Amino acid sequence: PESIGIIGSGPAGMAAAEQLRRAGFQVHLYDRHDKAGGLMMYGIPNFKLDKEVVERRIRQYEQSGVVFHQGVD
């Protein structure tokens, strides 16, 4: 399958990755931070969004074949 790289693993990047993966593409998500999730991990406090919810979604993406590259400028 064709491979697509997405810059930024925040909400928009993850949504795009999900749609492209469903369409049959191999998806690589690149982010400068050490954790995927962007605003969901770094901008929203825990009492509004439990980080385990985001981490569970990231694991689901990884199991579906999405490859995360963290700490990349």
C-alpha positions in Angstrom: 0.0 0.0 0.0 1.0 3.6 -0.4 2.5 5.4 2.6 1.4 8.8 3.9 3.2 10.9 6.5 1.3 13.3 8.7 3.0 16.1 10.5 1.5 16.5 14.0 -0.2 13.9 16.1 -2.8 16.1 17.7 -6.5 15.8 17.2 -6.5 16.7 13.5 -3.5 14.5 12.6 -5.0 11.6 14.5 -8.4 12.0 12.8 -6.7 12.2 9.4 -4.6 9.1 10.2 -7.7 7.1 11.1 -9.5 8.0 7.9 -6.5 7.3 5.7 -5.8 4.0 7.5 -9.4 2.9 6.9 -8.9 3.8 3.2 -6.0 1.4 3.1 -2.9 3.6 3.3 0.1 3.0 5.5 0.2 6.0 7.8 3.1 7.5 9.7 2.4 10.2 12.3 5.3 12.6 13.1 5.4 14.9 16.2 8.0 16.9 18.0 6.6 16.0 21.5 7.4 12.8 23.4 3.7 11.8 23.5 1.1 11.7 20.8 -2.2 13.6 21.3 -1.1 17.2 21.0 -3.7 19.5 22.7 -5.5 16.5 24.2 -2.4 15.5 26.1 -0.7 18.9 26.8 -3.5 21.5 26.7 -6.6 19.9 28.4 -6.4 19.3 32.1 -6.9 15.8 33.5 -10.2 16.7 35.2 -11.7 17.5 31.8 -10.1 14.7 29.8 -8.6 11.6 31.4 -5.3 11.0 29.6 -5.9 7.2 29.7 -8.7 7.8 27.2 -6.2 9.4 24.7 -3.6 6.7 25.4 -6.1 3.9 24.8 -7.0 5.5 21.4 -3.3 5.8 20.5 -2.8 2.1 21.3 -5.8 1.3 19.0 -4.2 3.3 16.2 -0.9 1.4 16.7 -2.7 -1.9 16.6 -4.4 -0.9 13.3 -1.0 -0.2 11.8 -0.5 3.5 12.3 3.2 4.2 13.1 4.0 7.0 15.5 7.4 8.9 15.3 7.8 11.0 18.5 10.5 13.6 19.2 11.0 14.5 15.6 11.6 18.2 14.7 
